[in-house]
Each structure stands twice: as structure tokens, then as C-alpha cells.
């Protein structure tokens, strides 16, 4: 807190202003000049604040989806929320996680590189306990995972990793695949320790227990889509997707709408007297030949040429061609 003044410094500053020892104009000029910003080469920020905010928005949606899926699987309330998102080096991340832990290394083609979804052991033990009908009343000590526990944990990892596909679809269509699982972070050599990564920490609440999940994405992995992570571009892509979804919904509704259809055999002119005297067996001569196709009307508009016939012993018509421009000219 080196920018916070002590009370003695505040008193000295007030005295200097009142006695004229401190020139306010020179202070304003100095304040208006550009100042150098301290840059930490050990922790370079390669993504802008705008891009980081977009990543937060993407993974807030991811947290909601995974919360629902895990809650359904264990029949209990599981809630994920983003606790923090920051840019750190891979070495700093590795030193911050427990040993043993569960580190799921996955690829997400067409993006390059390996990303990591790390599950806290307490989270894994609690989920497995609930999977097999437990009530999380037993406290698990930090230890190595058994074969059965590892199989269950891999299934949880696969499910969580696959759901990254849907939340990233606004930016890029990717195919996340779990490649390997490691338990000792000290042996992890997937990335150089000075590599910049985006570290997202999720707080997980299961019943009354709180644990954490970390998602580590190297900068080199998202570098090729970094331009799309600007809030403006991301909002445009989301709006386009929303419009497509609305269009598909509208088409689905319209496809279920019932329409009136009728086939015109032909036309003729008769007097009212002939019409009144019509009887069974009378023959009416129409203006169409037997070899000519008939017109099929949809909502009183001519749409297709058809031919009559039988289908499953029912009188039917077969579409021959589209009336098209001819119908528009007739109208």
C-alpha cells in the first residue's frame, strides 16, 4: 500500500500548500504528463482486460452448465462459480496446487497445445461418495486414488471437458478430448514453467462443503482466436447465433402448421337451370384433357402440377412439377 499517505505526510502536504512552498500549477503539470507503468517480465499480461472479461463470460456459462450436469448425476446440489481469473506463469500455477491432485490434460482441436482441468482431491472424493449413495459424512484424508476411484474420476473429467465445446461454440467449433490424467503436479512437464497461462479458479459447493477446480489454458492455445475474444466481436457472434436459433425455431413451428390443399380437375360453364337439374349419372364436360396435369392449390394459390392415381387403394395425386412463375403471371 505504498500509494497511501500517512497522517504526518498529509499534514506536511497541507502546510506546504498553505505556505506556498508547493506550487499547485507544477503539480498539475506533473500529473498530466504520461508516466511509465511497471511491467513484470515474469508475469507478462498477453490478454487485454476486455479479452479477460470475455473469457469470464464464457466460463460463467460453463459453470452453470456443469453445475446442472453434476447435480443431476449425484442427485444433490452442486454449484460452480468463478472465484478468480488471472494471467500467471505455468510454474506459479504448478506450485500452487496440492500433491496429489487430479490433472486432466486435454486437447481441443483445431486449437494448439495442451490445457489442464485440475480437480481438487476433496471434490473428487465427495463426488464419488455421492455417486455410490453416500452422504458425505466421512472425512477423506489426502491420499493416492484407488483404481476404482480413478476410473470414476476420469468419467467426471470427460464429462466436464466435453461441455467446453458448447460454451466455446460462439468463438470456435472445437473438439475437446481428454488425453491423460496425472496426479503429481511436480512431474508435469506439459508446458515450460515460464509459459503464460490463463488460470480460472472455480469455487465448488457440494452440500455444505467448499472445494476448488482450476482450468488452465495456455496463451498459445487461445492466441489464434484472441481477436474474437474482444467483447464487441463476441457479442456480434452471439447475436448471429441467436438469430440462427430463432430462425430454426420459427421453421420448426411453421413446419407443423396445417394448410388447406385442393386439386382442380377442370372448369366448365353451365346455366343455373342445368345446375338445379343435375342428377346422379349426369356427365359434365370440363375444359381439360385427360392427358393434361391438374393444378394443386395450397391456401387457394396454385403451386404444383399433379396427376391423379391410386395409393393404398385411395384416390391420390402425384406432383409432376412446380407451377412457379406461371402462377405469378396468372395472379
URSULTA-V106060 format. One record per residue. SS is DSSP state (2 for helix, 1 for strand, 0 for the rest). Layout:
{{SS} {SS}}
This chain:
{{0} {0} {0} {0} {0} {0} {2} {2} {2} {2} {2} {2} {2} {2} {2} {2} {2} {2} {2} {0} {0} {0} {0} {2} {2} {2} {2} {2} {2} {2} {2} {2} {0} {0} {0} {0} {0} {0} {0} {0} {2} {2} {2} {0} {0} {0} {0} {0} {2} {2} {2} {2} {2} {2} {2} {2} {2} {2} {2} {2} {2} {2} {2} {2} {2} {2} {2} {2} {2} {2} {2} {2} {2} {2} {0} {0} {0} {1} {1} {1} {1} {1} {1} {1} {1} {1} {1} {1} {1} {2} {2} {2} {2} {2} {2} {2} {0} {0} {0} {0} {0} {1} {1} {1} {1} {1} {1} {1} {1} {0} {0} {0} {0} {0} {1} {1} {1} {1} {1} {0} {2} {2} {2} {2} {2} {2} {2} {2} {2} {2} {2} {0} {0} {0} {0} {0} {0} {0} {0} {0} {0} {0} {0} {0} {0} {0} {2} {2} {2} {2} {2} {2} {2} {2} {2} {2} {2} {2} {2} {2} {2} {2} {0} {2} {2} {2} {2} {0} {0} {0} {0} {0} {0} {0} {1} {1} {1} {1} {1} {1} {1} {1} {0} {0} {2} {2} {2} {0} {0} {0} {0} {0} {0} {0} {0} {1} {1} {1} {1} {1} {1} {1} {1} {1} {1} {1} {0} {0} {1} {1} {1} {1} {1} {1} {1} {1} {1} {1} {2} {2} {2} {2} {2} {2} {2} {2} {2} {2} {2} {0} {2} {2} {2} {2} {2} {2} {2} {2} {2} {2} {2} {2} {2} {2} {2} {2} {2} {2} {2} {2} {2} {2} {2} {2} {2} {0} {0} {0} {0} {0} {1} {1} {1} {1} {0} {0} {0} {0} {0} {0} {0} {2} {2} {2} {2} {2} {0} {0} {0} {0} {0} {0} {0} {0} {0} {0} {0} {0} {0} {0} {0} {0} {0} {1} {1} {1} {1} {1} {0} {0} {1} {1} {1} {1} {1} {1} {1} {1} {1} {1} {1} {0} {0} {1} {1} {1} {1} {1} {1} {1} {1} {1} {0} {0} {2} {2} {2} {2} {2} {2} {0}}
